[in-house]
């Protein structure tokens, strides 16, 4: 349904330095202390239950919670998007886009062939 998520909030989950700048553009930051996947999963579940439209997740936490994020994607309408941390990209975001496009069109349009 077009515009359905227009009224829903967005969030960013990750280390303080990575997610705080999102606040400047209206995205609510959720800081993760340490690399405890259980605390990240708890935050992601809460955001999905609260019907956030988009949740940006720092790549290191996205990787650690991939299976849980897959479960949330099946149950909730929240979109979870990996973002790089301060040390740079791990390539997860591009791989996620590549996989989604390949599922949608039936082929890898990013292939170098």
N, CA, C and O atoms as a printed pandas DataFrame, in Angstrom:
     atom_number atom_name residue_name chain_id  residue_number  x_coord  y_coord  z_coord
0              1         N          UNK        A               1    0.851   -1.167    0.000
1              2        CA          UNK        A               1    0.000    0.000    0.000
2              3         C          UNK        A               1    0.905    1.241    0.000
3              4         O          UNK        A               1    1.669    1.420    0.948
4              5         N          UNK        A               2    0.849    2.104   -1.026
5              6        CA          UNK        A               2    1.709    3.273   -1.109
6              7         C          UNK        A               2    1.511    4.219    0.075
7              8         O          UNK        A               2    0.387    4.466    0.511
8              9         N          UNK        A               3    2.607    4.731    0.574
9             10        CA          UNK        A               3    2.570    5.696    1.656
10            11         C          UNK        A               3    2.298    5.106    3.022
11            12         O          UNK        A               3    2.220    5.832    4.013
12            13         N          UNK        A               4    2.153    3.790    3.081
13            14        CA          UNK        A               4    1.797    3.138    4.341
14            15         C          UNK        A               4    2.826    3.396    5.433
15            16         O          UNK        A               4    2.458    3.577    6.593
16            17         N          UNK        A               5    4.126    3.415    5.078
17            18        CA          UNK        A               5    5.164    3.609    6.086
18            19         C          UNK        A               5    5.559    5.074    6.265
19            20         O          UNK        A               5    6.471    5.381    7.033
20            21         N          UNK        A               6    4.885    5.968    5.567
21            22        CA          UNK        A               6    5.245    7.381    5.613
22            23         C          UNK        A               6    5.156    7.968    7.021
23            24         O          UNK        A               6    5.923    8.869    7.361
24            25         N          UNK        A               7    4.233    7.469    7.841
25            26        CA          UNK        A               7    4.033    8.003    9.185
26            27         C          UNK        A               7    4.848    7.269   10.232
27            28         O          UNK        A               7    4.844    7.654   11.401
28            29         N          UNK        A               8    5.539    6.228    9.834
29            30        CA          UNK        A               8    6.255    5.402   10.796
30            31         C          UNK        A               8    7.683    5.886   10.958
31            32         O          UNK        A               8    8.290    6.422   10.031
32            33         N          UNK        A               9    8.197    5.684   12.146
33            34        CA          UNK        A               9    9.527    6.184   12.497
34            35         C          UNK        A               9   10.641    5.316   11.922
35            36         O          UNK        A               9   10.425    4.185   11.486
36            37         N          UNK        A              10   11.848    5.896   11.939
37            38        CA          UNK        A              10   13.056    5.184   11.541
38            39         C          UNK        A              10   14.021    5.194   12.714
39            40         O          UNK        A              10   13.999    6.103   13.543
40            41         N          UNK        A              11   14.871    4.168   12.776
41            42        CA          UNK        A              11   15.840    4.046   13.866
42            43         C          UNK        A              11   17.180    3.599   13.303
43            44         O          UNK        A              11   17.262    3.067   12.196
44            45         N          UNK        A              12   18.231    3.827   14.088
45            46        CA          UNK        A              12   19.577    3.355   13.747
46            47         C          UNK        A              12   20.137    2.664   14.985
47            48         O          UNK        A              12   20.091    3.216   16.085
48            49         N          UNK        A              13   20.669    1.448   14.801
49            50        CA          UNK        A              13   21.179    0.644   15.898
50            51         C          UNK        A              13   22.662    0.375   15.665
51            52         O          UNK        A              13   23.055   -0.125   14.612
52            53         N          UNK        A              14   23.482    0.714   16.663
53            54        CA          UNK        A              14   24.914    0.465   16.534
54            55         C          UNK        A              14   25.707    1.219   17.588
55            56         O          UNK        A              14   25.171    1.681   18.595
56            57         N          UNK        A              15   26.985    1.325   17.324
57            58        CA          UNK        A              15   27.865    2.035   18.244
58            59         C          UNK        A              15   27.531    3.521   18.244
59            60         O          UNK        A              15   27.059    4.062   17.244
60            61         N          UNK        A              16   27.778    4.163   19.359
61            62        CA          UNK        A              16   27.447    5.573   19.572
62            63         C          UNK        A              16   27.886    6.454   18.395
63            64         O          UNK        A              16   27.085    7.216   17.853
64            65         N          UNK        A              17   29.141    6.346   18.011
65            66        CA          UNK        A              17   29.699    7.216   16.963
66            67         C          UNK        A              17   29.079    6.960   15.600
67            68         O          UNK        A              17   29.058    7.846   14.745
68            69         N          UNK        A              18   28.576    5.756   15.398
69            70        CA          UNK        A              18   27.978    5.408   14.110
70            71         C          UNK        A              18   26.535    5.886   14.006
71            72         O          UNK        A              18   26.134    6.399   12.961
72            73         N          UNK        A              19   25.749    5.727   15.065
73            74        CA          UNK        A              19   24.314    6.022   14.959
74            75         C          UNK        A              19   23.913    7.426   15.398
75            76         O          UNK        A              19   22.856    7.907   14.990
76            77         N          UNK        A              20   24.707    8.086   16.200
77            78        CA          UNK        A              20   24.330    9.422   16.676
78            79         C          UNK        A              20   24.077   10.417   15.546
79            80         O          UNK        A              20   23.115   11.181   15.633
80            81         N          UNK        A              21   24.899   10.449   14.478
81            82        CA          UNK        A              21   24.633   11.409   13.396
82            83         C          UNK        A              21   23.270   11.239   12.731
83            84         O          UNK        A              21   22.749   12.191   12.150
84            85         N          UNK        A              22   22.692   10.059   12.805
85            86        CA          UNK        A              22   21.373    9.840   12.216
86            87         C          UNK        A              22   20.311   10.698   12.874
87            88         O          UNK        A              22   19.300   11.025   12.252
88            89         N          UNK        A              23   20.530   11.062   14.115
89            90        CA          UNK        A              23   19.571   11.875   14.854
90            91         C          UNK        A              23   19.350   13.220   14.163
91            92         O          UNK        A              23   18.261   13.788   14.237
92            93         N          UNK        A              24   20.377   13.725   13.495
93            94        CA          UNK        A              24   20.284   15.022   12.824
94            95         C          UNK        A              24   19.257   15.030   11.689
95            96         O          UNK        A              24   18.766   16.089   11.298
96            97         N          UNK        A              25   18.935   13.842   11.162
97            98        CA          UNK        A              25   17.955   13.769   10.075
98            99         C          UNK        A              25   16.669   13.071   10.517
99           100         O          UNK        A              25   15.913   12.561    9.689
100          101         N          UNK        A              26   16.431   13.052   11.823
101          102        CA          UNK        A              26   15.175   12.544   12.347
102          103         C          UNK        A              26   15.108   11.048   12.592
103          104         O          UNK        A              26   14.029   10.508   12.838
104          105         N          UNK        A              27   16.245   10.376   12.527
105          106        CA          UNK        A              27   16.288    8.938   12.796
106          107         C          UNK        A              27   16.681    8.749   14.255
107          108         O          UNK        A              27   17.679    9.310   14.707
108          109         N          UNK        A              28   15.906    7.965   14.988
109          110        CA          UNK        A              28   16.173    7.772   16.417
110          111         C          UNK        A              28   17.329    6.796   16.620
111          112         O          UNK        A              28   17.260    5.651   16.173
112          113         N          UNK        A              29   18.398    7.247   17.296
113          114        CA          UNK        A              29   19.547    6.361   17.514
114          115         C          UNK        A              29   19.354    5.453   18.731
115          116         O          UNK        A              29   18.824    5.875   19.759
116          117         N          UNK        A              30   19.792    4.204   18.593
117          118        CA          UNK        A              30   19.814    3.241   19.690
118          119         C          UNK        A              30   21.239    2.733   19.803
119          120         O          UNK        A              30   21.720    2.005   18.934
120          121         N          UNK        A              31   21.914    3.122   20.886
121          122        CA          UNK        A              31   23.310    2.783   21.055
122          123         C          UNK        A              31   23.474    1.392   21.663
123          124         O          UNK        A              31   22.758    1.018   22.592
124          125         N          UNK        A              32   24.427    0.636   21.125
125          126        CA          UNK        A              32   24.738   -0.695   21.620
126          127         C          UNK        A              32   26.091   -0.624   22.302
127          128         O          UNK        A              32   27.062   -0.127   21.732
128          129         N          UNK        A              33   26.143   -1.123   23.522
129          130        CA          UNK        A              33   27.400   -1.150   24.262
130          131         C          UNK        A              33   27.982   -2.549   24.148
131          132         O          UNK        A              33   27.302   -3.531   24.448
132          133         N          UNK        A              34   29.232   -2.648   23.718
133          134        CA          UNK        A              34   29.862   -3.951   23.535
134          135         C          UNK        A              34   29.326   -4.634   22.293
135          136         O          UNK        A              34   28.650   -4.012   21.473
136          137         N          UNK        A              35   29.628   -5.910   22.158
137          138        CA          UNK        A              35   29.174   -6.647   20.979
138          139         C          UNK        A              35   28.274   -7.804   21.389
139          140         O          UNK        A              35   28.437   -8.924   20.903
140          141         N          UNK        A              36   27.329   -7.537   22.278
141          142        CA          UNK        A              36   26.428   -8.557   22.787
142          143         C          UNK        A              36   25.241   -8.727   21.846
143          144         O          UNK        A              36   24.351   -7.878   21.825
144          145         N          UNK        A              37   25.210   -9.828   21.053
145          146        CA          UNK        A              37   24.109  -10.028   20.111
146          147         C          UNK        A              37   22.741  -10.103   20.785
147          148         O          UNK        A              37   21.739   -9.711   20.188
148          149         N          UNK        A              38   22.685  -10.600   22.015
149          150        CA          UNK        A              38   21.395  -10.692   22.712
150          151         C          UNK        A              38   20.798   -9.310   22.936
151          152         O          UNK        A              38   19.592   -9.131   22.768
152          153         N          UNK        A              39   21.609   -8.339   23.308
153          154        CA          UNK        A              39   21.077   -6.987   23.521
154          155         C          UNK        A              39   20.646   -6.364   22.202
155          156         O          UNK        A              39   19.657   -5.631   22.162
156          157         N          UNK        A              40   21.373   -6.643   21.117
157          158        CA          UNK        A              40   20.997   -6.128   19.799
158          159         C          UNK        A              40   19.674   -6.755   19.373
159          160         O          UNK        A              40   18.778   -6.054   18.902
160          161         N          UNK        A              41   19.546   -8.071   19.535
161          162        CA          UNK        A              41   18.307   -8.752   19.162
162          163         C          UNK        A              41   17.118   -8.189   19.937
163          164         O          UNK        A              41   16.029   -8.028   19.387
164          165         N          UNK        A              42   17.333   -7.897   21.201
165          166        CA          UNK        A              42   16.259   -7.328   22.025
166          167         C          UNK        A              42   15.823   -5.964   21.480
167          168         O          UNK        A              42   14.630   -5.674   21.401
168          169         N          UNK        A              43   16.791   -5.137   21.108
169          170        CA          UNK        A              43   16.481   -3.821   20.538
170          171         C          UNK        A              43   15.728   -3.982   19.217
171          172         O          UNK        A              43   14.724   -3.308   18.987
172          173         N          UNK        A              44   16.210   -4.874   18.350
173          174        CA          UNK        A              44   15.586   -5.071   17.039
174          175         C          UNK        A              44   14.150   -5.571   17.184
175          176         O          UNK        A              44   13.260   -5.122   16.462
176          177         N          UNK        A              45   13.925   -6.491   18.107
177          178        CA          UNK        A              45   12.574   -7.004   18.339
178          179         C          UNK        A              45   11.652   -5.897   18.836
179          180         O          UNK        A              45   10.513   -5.780   18.383
180          181         N          UNK        A              46   12.144   -5.093   19.761
181          182        CA          UNK        A              46   11.347   -3.972   20.278
182          183         C          UNK        A              46   10.974   -3.008   19.159
183          184         O          UNK        A              46    9.826   -2.571   19.076
184          185         N          UNK        A              47   11.928   -2.674   18.300
185          186        CA          UNK        A              47   11.666   -1.730   17.205
186          187         C          UNK        A              47   10.666   -2.311   16.205
187          188         O          UNK        A              47    9.799   -1.596   15.703
188          189         N          UNK        A              48   10.788   -3.610   15.920
189          190        CA          UNK        A              48    9.841   -4.258   15.008
190          191         C          UNK        A              48    8.432   -4.258   15.619
191          192         O          UNK        A              48    7.455   -3.963   14.930
192          193         N          UNK        A              49    8.334   -4.584   16.897
193          194        CA          UNK        A              49    7.033   -4.605   17.579
194          195         C          UNK        A              49    6.409   -3.219   17.636
195          196         O          UNK        A              49    5.188   -3.072   17.596
196          197         N          UNK        A              50    7.274   -2.191   17.730
197          198        CA          UNK        A              50    6.782   -0.806   17.761
198          199         C          UNK        A              50    6.522   -0.269   16.359
199          200         O          UNK        A              50    6.229    0.914   16.185
200          201         N          UNK        A              51    6.632   -1.139   15.366
201          202        CA          UNK        A              51    6.296   -0.830   13.975
202          203         C          UNK        A              51    7.153    0.264   13.338
203          204         O          UNK        A              51    6.651    1.085   12.570
204          205         N          UNK        A              52    8.451    0.272   13.661
205          206        CA          UNK        A              52    9.357    1.172   12.957
206          207         C          UNK        A              52    9.375    0.755   11.491
207          208         O          UNK        A              52    9.370   -0.437   11.185
208          209         N          UNK        A              53    9.396    1.721   10.589
209          210        CA          UNK        A              53    9.391    1.417    9.159
210          211         C          UNK        A              53   10.748    0.897    8.706
211          212         O          UNK        A              53   10.837   -0.112    8.006
212          213         N          UNK        A              54   11.801    1.596    9.112
213          214        CA          UNK        A              54   13.165    1.251    8.697
214          215         C          UNK        A              54   14.072    1.284    9.911
215          216         O          UNK        A              54   14.009    2.199   10.732
216          217         N          UNK        A              55   14.919    0.264   10.010
217          218        CA          UNK        A              55   15.927    0.227   11.069
218          219         C          UNK        A              55   17.278    0.004   10.411
219          220         O          UNK        A              55   17.533   -1.046    9.822
220          221         N          UNK        A              56   18.136    1.003   10.519
221          222        CA          UNK        A              56   19.504    0.882   10.028
222          223         C          UNK        A              56   20.311    0.173   11.110
223          224         O          UNK        A              56   20.264    0.567   12.276
224          225         N          UNK        A              57   21.049   -0.867   10.734
225          226        CA          UNK        A              57   21.795   -1.661   11.703
226          227         C          UNK        A              57   23.266   -1.688   11.289
227          228         O          UNK        A              57   23.596   -2.065   10.165
228          229         N          UNK        A              58   24.137   -1.286   12.202
229          230        CA          UNK        A              58   25.569   -1.298   11.919
230          231         C          UNK        A              58   25.978   -2.714   11.502
231          232         O          UNK        A              58   25.563   -3.697   12.116
232          233         N          UNK        A              59   26.789   -2.800   10.461
233          234        CA          UNK        A              59   27.121   -4.082    9.842
234          235         C          UNK        A              59   27.578   -5.167   10.819
235          236         O          UNK        A              59   27.147   -6.314   10.701
236          237         N          UNK        A              60   28.436   -4.831   11.777
237          238        CA          UNK        A              60   28.932   -5.885   12.679
238          239         C          UNK        A              60   27.792   -6.498   13.489
239          240         O          UNK        A              60   27.826   -7.686   13.808
240          241         N          UNK        A              61   26.795   -5.701   13.819
241          242        CA          UNK        A              61   25.647   -6.206   14.558
242          243         C          UNK        A              61   24.661   -6.907   13.617
243          244         O          UNK        A              61   24.009   -7.880   13.999
244          245         N          UNK        A              62   24.563   -6.407   12.402
245          246        CA          UNK        A              62   23.708   -7.029   11.387
246          247         C          UNK        A              62   24.180   -8.459   11.120
247          248         O          UNK        A              62   23.376   -9.389   11.059
248          249         N          UNK        A              63   25.488   -8.620   10.962
249          250        CA          UNK        A              63   26.070   -9.946   10.712
250          251         C          UNK        A              63   25.776  -10.886   11.880
251          252         O          UNK        A              63   25.365  -12.028   11.677
252          253         N          UNK        A              64   25.988  -10.401   13.096
253          254        CA          UNK        A              64   25.772  -11.231   14.285
254          255         C          UNK        A              64   24.313  -11.609   14.466
255          256         O          UNK        A              64   24.010  -12.617   15.105
256          257         N          UNK        A              65   23.406  -10.816   13.916
257          258        CA          UNK        A              65   21.974  -11.047   14.116
258          259         C          UNK        A              65   21.244  -11.439   12.833
259          260         O          UNK        A              65   20.019  -11.341   12.764
260          261         N          UNK        A              66   21.974  -11.874   11.831
261          262        CA          UNK        A              66   21.360  -12.173   10.527
262          263         C          UNK        A              66   20.192  -13.142   10.630
263          264         O          UNK        A              66   19.131  -12.881   10.062
264          265         N          UNK        A              67   20.358  -14.249   11.336
265          266        CA          UNK        A              67   19.277  -15.238   11.447
266          267         C          UNK        A              67   18.059  -14.633   12.146
267          268         O          UNK        A              67   16.922  -14.873   11.740
268          269         N          UNK        A              68   18.302  -13.857   13.188
269          270        CA          UNK        A              68   17.198  -13.226   13.913
270          271         C          UNK        A              68   16.506  -12.187   13.034
271          272         O          UNK        A              68   15.279  -12.091   13.037
272          273         N          UNK        A              69   17.278  -11.415   12.286
273          274        CA          UNK        A              69   16.711  -10.412   11.374
274          275         C          UNK        A              69   15.852  -11.106   10.315
275          276         O          UNK        A              69   14.792  -10.596    9.953
276          277         N          UNK        A              70   16.297  -12.258    9.816
277          278        CA          UNK        A              70   15.495  -13.015    8.850
278          279         C          UNK        A              70   14.141  -13.401    9.451
279          280         O          UNK        A              70   13.112  -13.317    8.781
280          281         N          UNK        A              71   14.149  -13.825   10.719
281          282        CA          UNK        A              71   12.897  -14.157   11.412
282          283         C          UNK        A              71   11.996  -12.930   11.520
283          284         O          UNK        A              71   10.795  -13.002   11.256
284          285         N          UNK        A              72   12.592  -11.800   11.911
285          286        CA          UNK        A              72   11.813  -10.564   12.046
286          287         C          UNK        A              72   11.226  -10.143   10.702
287          288         O          UNK        A              72   10.089   -9.674   10.644
288          289         N          UNK        A              73   11.991  -10.306    9.621
289          290        CA          UNK        A              73   11.501   -9.951    8.284
290          291         C          UNK        A              73   10.279  -10.771    7.893
291          292         O          UNK        A              73    9.414  -10.277    7.171
292          293         N          UNK        A              74   10.193  -12.008    8.356
293          294        CA          UNK        A              74    9.042  -12.856    8.051
294          295         C          UNK        A              74    7.810  -12.462    8.867
295          296         O          UNK        A              74    6.678  -12.639    8.416
296          297         N          UNK        A              75    8.033  -11.932   10.058
297          298        CA          UNK        A              75    6.922  -11.658   10.969
298          299         C          UNK        A              75    6.457  -10.201   10.988
299          300         O          UNK        A              75    5.287   -9.928   11.255
300          301         N          UNK        A              76    7.363   -9.272   10.710
301          302        CA          UNK        A              76    7.047   -7.838   10.821
302          303         C          UNK        A              76    7.317   -7.126    9.499
303          304         O          UNK        A              76    8.016   -7.651    8.632
304          305         N          UNK        A              77    6.762   -5.935    9.355
305          306        CA          UNK        A              77    6.940   -5.140    8.140
306          307         C          UNK        A              77    8.164   -4.231    8.191
307          308         O          UNK        A              77    8.430   -3.513    7.226
308          309         N          UNK        A              78    8.900   -4.243    9.269
309          310        CA          UNK        A              78   10.081   -3.399    9.422
310          311         C          UNK        A              78   11.173   -3.829    8.450
311          312         O          UNK        A              78   11.429   -5.021    8.281
312          313         N          UNK        A              79   11.815   -2.852    7.812
313          314        CA          UNK        A              79   12.955   -3.132    6.930
314          315         C          UNK        A              79   14.243   -2.887    7.701
315          316         O          UNK        A              79   14.440   -1.817    8.278
316          317         N          UNK        A              80   15.112   -3.879    7.705
317          318        CA          UNK        A              80   16.400   -3.767    8.387
318          319         C          UNK        A              80   17.479   -3.590    7.334
319          320         O          UNK        A              80   17.648   -4.435    6.455
320          321         N          UNK        A              81   18.215   -2.471    7.432
321          322        CA          UNK        A              81   19.205   -2.106    6.433
322          323         C          UNK        A              81   20.588   -2.041    7.076
323          324         O          UNK        A              81   20.782   -1.290    8.032
324          325         N          UNK        A              82   21.558   -2.817    6.569
325          326        CA          UNK        A              82   22.907   -2.739    7.140
326          327         C          UNK        A              82   23.607   -1.448    6.733
327          328         O          UNK        A              82   23.488   -0.995    5.595
328          329         N          UNK        A              83   24.340   -0.862    7.679
329          330        CA          UNK        A              83   25.132    0.350    7.406
330          331         C          UNK        A              83   26.549    0.127    7.914
331          332         O          UNK        A              83   26.750   -0.605    8.884
332          333         N          UNK        A              84   27.532    0.747    7.272
333          334        CA          UNK        A              84   28.912    0.578    7.733
334          335         C          UNK        A              84   29.163    1.312    9.044
335          336         O          UNK        A              84   28.479    2.279    9.379
336          337         N          UNK        A              85   30.156    0.830    9.773
337          338        CA          UNK        A              85   30.590    1.504   10.994
338          339         C          UNK        A              85   31.664    2.529   10.666
339          340         O          UNK        A              85   31.927    2.804    9.495
340          341         N          UNK        A              86   32.276    3.086   11.680
341          342        CA          UNK        A              86   33.305    4.107   11.472
342          343         C          UNK        A              86   34.551    3.569   10.785
343          344         O          UNK        A              86   35.273    4.317   10.124
344          345         N          UNK        A              87   34.804    2.280   10.938
345          346        CA          UNK        A              87   36.002    1.681   10.338
346          347         C          UNK        A              87   35.806    1.332    8.875
347          348         O          UNK        A              87   36.715    0.792    8.245
348          349         N          UNK        A              88   34.659    1.625    8.331
349          350        CA          UNK        A              88   34.394    1.366    6.925
350          351         C          UNK        A              88   33.446    0.200    6.714
351          352         O          UNK        A              88   33.024   -0.468    7.658
352          353         N          UNK        A              89   33.129   -0.023    5.461
353          354        CA          UNK        A              89   32.164   -1.044    5.087
354          355         C          UNK        A              89   32.777   -2.438    5.071
355          356         O          UNK        A              89   33.941   -2.625    4.719
356          357         N          UNK        A              90   31.962   -3.402    5.461
357          358        CA          UNK        A              90   32.338   -4.811    5.362
358          359         C          UNK        A              90   31.728   -5.431    4.101
359          360         O          UNK        A              90   31.903   -6.623    3.847
360          361         N          UNK        A              91   31.017   -4.625    3.317
361          362        CA          UNK        A              91   30.414   -5.088    2.071
362          363         C          UNK        A              91   29.049   -5.736    2.238
363          364         O          UNK        A              91   28.479   -6.228    1.265
364          365         N          UNK        A              92   28.520   -5.745    3.441
365          366        CA          UNK        A              92   27.243   -6.412    3.703
366          367         C          UNK        A              92   26.079   -5.667    3.052
367          368         O          UNK        A              92   25.164   -6.296    2.519
368          369         N          UNK        A              93   26.106   -4.355    3.088
369          370        CA          UNK        A              93   25.025   -3.566    2.499
370          371         C          UNK        A              93   24.908   -3.813    1.005
371          372         O          UNK        A              93   23.808   -4.033    0.499
372          373         N          UNK        A              94   26.026   -3.778    0.296
373          374        CA          UNK        A              94   26.011   -4.019   -1.144
374          375         C          UNK        A              94   25.560   -5.444   -1.442
375          376         O          UNK        A              94   24.795   -5.666   -2.380
376          377         N          UNK        A              95   26.019   -6.399   -0.665
377          378        CA          UNK        A              95   25.618   -7.796   -0.861
378          379         C          UNK        A              95   24.123   -7.957   -0.629
379          380         O          UNK        A              95   23.461   -8.706   -1.347
380          381         N          UNK        A              96   23.584   -7.261    0.368
381          382        CA          UNK        A              96   22.154   -7.317    0.646
382          383         C          UNK        A              96   21.352   -6.761   -0.532
383          384         O          UNK        A              96   20.348   -7.348   -0.934
384          385         N          UNK        A              97   21.794   -5.637   -1.080
385          386        CA          UNK        A              97   21.124   -5.035   -2.236
386          387         C          UNK        A              97   21.215   -5.979   -3.436
387          388         O          UNK        A              97   20.225   -6.213   -4.130
388          389         N          UNK        A              98   22.404   -6.514   -3.668
389          390        CA          UNK        A              98   22.616   -7.435   -4.791
390          391         C          UNK        A              98   21.679   -8.635   -4.681
391          392         O          UNK        A              98   21.058   -9.031   -5.667
392          393         N          UNK        A              99   21.577   -9.206   -3.501
393          394        CA          UNK        A              99   20.715  -10.372   -3.283
394          395         C          UNK        A              99   19.247  -10.020   -3.508
395          396         O          UNK        A              99   18.513  -10.782   -4.138
396          397         N          UNK        A             100   18.820   -8.872   -2.996
397          398        CA          UNK        A             100   17.420   -8.456   -3.163
398          399         C          UNK        A             100   17.078   -8.226   -4.625
399          400         O          UNK        A             100   16.016   -8.640   -5.089
400          401         N          UNK        A             101   17.974   -7.568   -5.353
401          402        CA          UNK        A             101   17.735   -7.305   -6.774
402          403         C          UNK        A             101   17.720   -8.618   -7.555
403          404         O          UNK        A             101   16.897   -8.801   -8.453
404          405         N          UNK        A             102   18.628   -9.526   -7.213
405          406        CA          UNK        A             102   18.675  -10.812   -7.906
406          407         C          UNK        A             102   17.374  -11.599   -7.694
407          408         O          UNK        A             102   16.858  -12.213   -8.628
408          409         N          UNK        A             103   16.847  -11.578   -6.459
409          410        CA          UNK        A             103   15.569  -12.251   -6.192
410          411         C          UNK        A             103   14.441  -11.595   -6.991
411          412         O          UNK        A             103   13.552  -12.281   -7.494
412          413         N          UNK        A             104   14.482  -10.267   -7.105
413          414        CA          UNK        A             104   13.398   -9.539   -7.773
414          415         C          UNK        A             104   13.406   -9.733   -9.290
415          416         O          UNK        A             104   12.349   -9.915   -9.894
416          417         N          UNK        A             105   14.590   -9.695   -9.911
417          418        CA          UNK        A             105   14.655   -9.756  -11.373
418          419         C          UNK        A             105   15.119  -11.108  -11.908
419          420         O          UNK        A             105   15.070  -11.346  -13.114
420          421         N          UNK        A             106   15.566  -11.989  -11.026
421          422        CA          UNK        A             106   15.960  -13.332  -11.459
422          423         C          UNK        A             106   17.372  -13.476  -11.948
423          424         O          UNK        A             106   17.750  -14.538  -12.442
424          425         N          UNK        A             107   18.174  -12.417  -11.821
425          426        CA          UNK        A             107   19.583  -12.510  -12.231
426          427         C          UNK        A             107   20.407  -11.437  -11.541
427          428         O          UNK        A             107   19.865  -10.451  -11.042
428          429         N          UNK        A             108   21.720  -11.633  -11.515
429          430        CA          UNK        A             108   22.625  -10.677  -10.888
430          431         C          UNK        A             108   22.999   -9.598  -11.898
431          432         O          UNK        A             108   23.875   -9.799  -12.739
432          433         N          UNK        A             109   22.329   -8.453  -11.807
433          434        CA          UNK        A             109   22.583   -7.378  -12.772
434          435         C          UNK        A             109   23.868   -6.611  -12.456
435          436         O          UNK        A             109   24.310   -5.781  -13.251
436          437         N          UNK        A             110   24.470   -6.892  -11.285
437          438        CA          UNK        A             110   25.717   -6.232  -10.905
438          439         C          UNK        A             110   26.940   -7.028  -11.346
439          440         O          UNK        A             110   28.069   -6.586  -11.135
440          441         N          UNK        A             111   26.736   -8.173  -11.946
441          442        CA          UNK        A             111   27.821   -9.055  -12.357
442          443         C          UNK        A             111   28.760   -8.340  -13.323
443          444         O          UNK        A             111   28.317   -7.553  -14.159
444          445         N          UNK        A             112   30.055   -8.614  -13.205
445          446        CA          UNK        A             112   31.055   -7.979  -14.065
446          447         C          UNK        A             112   31.113   -8.611  -15.457
447          448         O          UNK        A             112   31.832   -8.117  -16.326
448          449         N          UNK        A             113   30.374   -9.686  -15.678
449          450        CA          UNK        A             113   30.383  -10.383  -16.983
450          451         C          UNK        A             113   29.733   -9.570  -18.053
451          452         O          UNK        A             113   29.658  -10.007  -19.201
